[in-house]
Amino acid sequence: EMQLVESGGGSVQPGGSLRLSCIASESRIRYYPMRWYRQAPGKERELVTLITSDGVMQYLEDSVKGRFTISRDNAKNTLYLQMDSLKPEDTAVYYCKFGSTWGQGTQVTVSS
C-alpha cells in the first residue's frame, strides 16, 4: 500500500521561504504525475500544482505563479515544493497526492 509522508512545513514571516518534501514508499511513482494540494482554514482543498512523471510542471495555481516551484527526484521517490515570497494567504495544510493516495499533510503558517 502506497504511503506518502510530507515534511518541511513550519511558521515563517511574509516574504520567507519553505521547501516541502513528500517521500513515497514505492518507486512506481516515477511513472506517474504527482500533485500538491492545500487546504486553508474554512476553505476547500485546492490543487496548487502538478508535475509529470518526467519532471515537467503542467499546472500552477494563479496565486502562486512566480513564487512556487514543483520538482521531483524519482531516484529518491521524492516530490518537492519550493515556496518563496510567502504570503499570509498561503497559510494552509499542504498535501501531496499520488493517484487516490494522500499524505497526512504538513502545516504552513505565514504570519508576522
C-alpha atoms as an extended CHARMM CRD file, in Angstrom:
* protein
*
       112  EXT
         1         1  GLU       CA              0.0000000000        0.0000000000        0.0000000000  PROA      1               0.0000000000
         2         2  MET       CA              1.4020000000        3.3260000000       -1.0770000000  PROA      2               0.0000000000
         3         3  GLN       CA              2.2470000000        5.7930000000        1.6870000000  PROA      3               0.0000000000
         4         4  LEU       CA              3.1680000000        9.4450000000        1.3210000000  PROA      4               0.0000000000
         5         5  VAL       CA              4.8930000000       11.4360000000        4.0430000000  PROA      5               0.0000000000
         6         6  GLU       CA              5.1670000000       15.2200000000        3.8220000000  PROA      6               0.0000000000
         7         7  SER       CA              7.6390000000       17.3290000000        5.7500000000  PROA      7               0.0000000000
         8         8  GLY       CA              9.1550000000       20.7960000000        5.7300000000  PROA      8               0.0000000000
         9         9  GLY       CA              6.2380000000       22.8730000000        6.9140000000  PROA      9               0.0000000000
        10        10  GLY       CA              6.5280000000       25.4710000000        9.6270000000  PROA      10              0.0000000000
        11        11  SER       CA              5.9730000000       29.0780000000       10.5750000000  PROA      11              0.0000000000
        12        12  VAL       CA              7.5870000000       31.8610000000        8.5820000000  PROA      12              0.0000000000
        13        13  GLN       CA              7.2360000000       35.5960000000        8.1870000000  PROA      13              0.0000000000
        14        14  PRO       CA              5.8200000000       37.0950000000        4.9980000000  PROA      14              0.0000000000
        15        15  GLY       CA              8.4460000000       37.0570000000        2.2850000000  PROA      15              0.0000000000
        16        16  GLY       CA             10.0790000000       33.9500000000        3.6760000000  PROA      16              0.0000000000
        17        17  SER       CA             10.6720000000       30.5810000000        2.0500000000  PROA      17              0.0000000000
        18        18  LEU       CA              9.9800000000       26.9470000000        2.7870000000  PROA      18              0.0000000000
        19        19  ARG       CA             10.7040000000       23.7230000000        0.9390000000  PROA      19              0.0000000000
        20        20  LEU       CA              8.2280000000       20.9300000000        1.3430000000  PROA      20              0.0000000000
        21        21  SER       CA              9.1060000000       17.3040000000        0.6860000000  PROA      21              0.0000000000
        22        22  CYS       CA              6.8930000000       14.3040000000        0.0640000000  PROA      22              0.0000000000
        23        23  ILE       CA              8.5110000000       10.8760000000        0.2630000000  PROA      23              0.0000000000
        24        24  ALA       CA              6.6930000000        7.9180000000       -1.2620000000  PROA      24              0.0000000000
        25        25  SER       CA              7.0110000000        4.3700000000       -0.0100000000  PROA      25              0.0000000000
        26        26  GLU       CA              7.0170000000        2.8800000000       -3.5180000000  PROA      26              0.0000000000
        27        27  SER       CA              9.1880000000        3.6590000000       -6.5180000000  PROA      27              0.0000000000
        28        28  ARG       CA              6.3550000000        3.2880000000       -9.0030000000  PROA      28              0.0000000000
        29        29  ILE       CA              5.5370000000        6.9830000000       -8.5110000000  PROA      29              0.0000000000
        30        30  ARG       CA              8.2670000000        7.6580000000      -11.0540000000  PROA      30              0.0000000000
        31        31  TYR       CA              5.9280000000        6.6100000000      -13.8520000000  PROA      31              0.0000000000
        32        32  TYR       CA              3.0580000000        8.9400000000      -12.9110000000  PROA      32              0.0000000000
        33        33  PRO       CA              2.2760000000       12.6100000000      -12.3580000000  PROA      33              0.0000000000
        34        34  MET       CA              2.0720000000       13.9180000000       -8.8240000000  PROA      34              0.0000000000
        35        35  ARG       CA              0.2990000000       16.8280000000       -7.2450000000  PROA      35              0.0000000000
        36        36  TRP       CA              0.4470000000       19.2750000000       -4.3560000000  PROA      36              0.0000000000
        37        37  TYR       CA             -2.7910000000       20.4750000000       -2.8050000000  PROA      37              0.0000000000
        38        38  ARG       CA             -3.5090000000       22.8220000000        0.0620000000  PROA      38              0.0000000000
        39        39  GLN       CA             -6.4140000000       23.4710000000        2.3770000000  PROA      39              0.0000000000
        40        40  ALA       CA             -6.7570000000       26.7440000000        4.2060000000  PROA      40              0.0000000000
        41        41  PRO       CA             -8.9490000000       27.0690000000        7.3150000000  PROA      41              0.0000000000
        42        42  GLY       CA            -12.6070000000       27.1400000000        6.3480000000  PROA      42              0.0000000000
        43        43  LYS       CA            -11.8790000000       26.5320000000        2.6740000000  PROA      43              0.0000000000
        44        44  GLU       CA            -11.9940000000       23.5950000000        0.3260000000  PROA      44              0.0000000000
        45        45  ARG       CA             -8.8600000000       21.7150000000       -0.6120000000  PROA      45              0.0000000000
        46        46  GLU       CA             -7.4080000000       23.1140000000       -3.8240000000  PROA      46              0.0000000000
        47        47  LEU       CA             -4.8750000000       21.9440000000       -6.3790000000  PROA      47              0.0000000000
        48        48  VAL       CA             -1.7000000000       24.0110000000       -6.2000000000  PROA      48              0.0000000000
        49        49  THR       CA              0.4980000000       22.3860000000       -8.8210000000  PROA      49              0.0000000000
        50        50  LEU       CA              1.0880000000       19.2330000000      -10.8640000000  PROA      50              0.0000000000
        51        51  ILE       CA              4.2280000000       17.6780000000      -12.3000000000  PROA      51              0.0000000000
        52        52  THR       CA              4.5540000000       14.9950000000      -14.9550000000  PROA      52              0.0000000000
        53        53  SER       CA              6.4960000000       11.7770000000      -14.4860000000  PROA      53              0.0000000000
        54        54  ASP       CA              9.4970000000       13.2580000000      -16.2680000000  PROA      54              0.0000000000
        55        55  GLY       CA              9.5320000000       16.4700000000      -14.2690000000  PROA      55              0.0000000000
        56        56  VAL       CA              7.5510000000       18.9510000000      -16.3300000000  PROA      56              0.0000000000
        57        57  MET       CA              5.2250000000       21.2570000000      -14.4220000000  PROA      57              0.0000000000
        58        58  GLN       CA              1.8190000000       21.1610000000      -16.0830000000  PROA      58              0.0000000000
        59        59  TYR       CA             -0.2730000000       23.2990000000      -13.7700000000  PROA      59              0.0000000000
        60        60  LEU       CA              0.3410000000       26.1040000000      -11.2950000000  PROA      60              0.0000000000
        61        61  GLU       CA             -2.4410000000       27.8540000000       -9.4480000000  PROA      61              0.0000000000
        62        62  ASP       CA             -2.6060000000       31.5340000000      -10.3990000000  PROA      62              0.0000000000
        63        63  SER       CA             -1.9320000000       32.9660000000       -6.9470000000  PROA      63              0.0000000000
        64        64  VAL       CA              1.3950000000       31.1220000000       -6.6160000000  PROA      64              0.0000000000
        65        65  LYS       CA              2.8010000000       31.7270000000      -10.0920000000  PROA      65              0.0000000000
        66        66  GLY       CA              6.3160000000       33.1300000000       -9.9230000000  PROA      66              0.0000000000
        67        67  ARG       CA              6.6660000000       32.0660000000       -6.2760000000  PROA      67              0.0000000000
        68        68  PHE       CA              6.2170000000       28.2810000000       -6.0560000000  PROA      68              0.0000000000
        69        69  THR       CA              8.1420000000       25.6020000000       -7.9310000000  PROA      69              0.0000000000
        70        70  ILE       CA              7.3620000000       21.9020000000       -8.0390000000  PROA      70              0.0000000000
        71        71  SER       CA             10.0730000000       19.3510000000       -8.7040000000  PROA      71              0.0000000000
        72        72  ARG       CA             10.7700000000       15.6940000000       -8.1800000000  PROA      72              0.0000000000
        73        73  ASP       CA             13.6540000000       13.2990000000       -7.7000000000  PROA      73              0.0000000000
        74        74  ASN       CA             12.4940000000        9.9240000000       -8.9460000000  PROA      74              0.0000000000
        75        75  ALA       CA             15.6560000000        8.2200000000       -7.7190000000  PROA      75              0.0000000000
        76        76  LYS       CA             14.6570000000        9.2400000000       -4.1860000000  PROA      76              0.0000000000
        77        77  ASN       CA             10.8930000000        8.7110000000       -4.5940000000  PROA      77              0.0000000000
        78        78  THR       CA             10.5150000000       12.3230000000       -3.5210000000  PROA      78              0.0000000000
        79        79  LEU       CA              8.3540000000       15.2350000000       -4.5880000000  PROA      79              0.0000000000
        80        80  TYR       CA              9.2420000000       18.8180000000       -3.6330000000  PROA      80              0.0000000000
        81        81  LEU       CA              7.5330000000       22.1710000000       -3.4110000000  PROA      81              0.0000000000
        82        82  GLN       CA              9.7760000000       25.2130000000       -3.1590000000  PROA      82              0.0000000000
        83        83  MET       CA              7.7720000000       28.1380000000       -1.8170000000  PROA      83              0.0000000000
        84        84  ASP       CA              9.2800000000       31.6250000000       -1.9800000000  PROA      84              0.0000000000
        85        85  SER       CA              7.9150000000       35.0830000000       -1.2380000000  PROA      85              0.0000000000
        86        86  LEU       CA              5.3370000000       33.5350000000        1.0390000000  PROA      86              0.0000000000
        87        87  LYS       CA              2.2090000000       35.4980000000        1.8740000000  PROA      87              0.0000000000
        88        88  PRO       CA             -0.2490000000       35.1630000000        4.7570000000  PROA      88              0.0000000000
        89        89  GLU       CA             -2.8200000000       33.8060000000        2.3100000000  PROA      89              0.0000000000
        90        90  ASP       CA             -0.5210000000       30.8290000000        1.6570000000  PROA      90              0.0000000000
        91        91  THR       CA             -1.2710000000       29.6160000000        5.1820000000  PROA      91              0.0000000000
        92        92  ALA       CA             -2.7340000000       26.1330000000        4.8520000000  PROA      92              0.0000000000
        93        93  VAL       CA             -2.1210000000       22.4570000000        5.2980000000  PROA      93              0.0000000000
        94        94  TYR       CA             -0.2300000000       21.2080000000        2.2520000000  PROA      94              0.0000000000
        95        95  TYR       CA             -0.7700000000       17.6890000000        0.9320000000  PROA      95              0.0000000000
        96        96  CYS       CA              0.8840000000       15.6210000000       -1.7700000000  PROA      96              0.0000000000
        97        97  LYS       CA             -1.1870000000       13.1950000000       -3.7820000000  PROA      97              0.0000000000
        98        98  PHE       CA             -0.4670000000       10.1350000000       -5.9010000000  PROA      98              0.0000000000
        99        99  GLY       CA             -3.4670000000        8.5950000000       -7.6240000000  PROA      99              0.0000000000
       100       100  SER       CA             -6.0580000000        8.3350000000       -4.8530000000  PROA      100             0.0000000000
       101       101  THR       CA             -3.4820000000        8.3230000000       -2.0460000000  PROA      101             0.0000000000
       102       102  TRP       CA             -2.9720000000       11.3980000000        0.1440000000  PROA      102             0.0000000000
       103       103  GLY       CA             -0.2320000000       12.2140000000        2.5570000000  PROA      103             0.0000000000
       104       104  GLN       CA             -1.0270000000       13.3120000000        6.0930000000  PROA      104             0.0000000000
       105       105  GLY       CA             -0.2890000000       16.9450000000        5.3170000000  PROA      105             0.0000000000
       106       106  THR       CA              2.1700000000       19.5000000000        6.6480000000  PROA      106             0.0000000000
       107       107  GLN       CA              1.1530000000       22.8350000000        8.1520000000  PROA      107             0.0000000000
       108       108  VAL       CA              2.4550000000       26.0590000000        6.6530000000  PROA      108             0.0000000000
       109       109  THR       CA              1.7930000000       29.2660000000        8.5760000000  PROA      109             0.0000000000
       110       110  VAL       CA              2.7890000000       32.6590000000        7.2260000000  PROA      110             0.0000000000
       111       111  SER       CA              2.4520000000       35.4250000000        9.7610000000  PROA      111             0.0000000000
       112       112  SER       CA              4.2870000000       38.4450000000       11.0800000000  PROA      112             0.0000000000
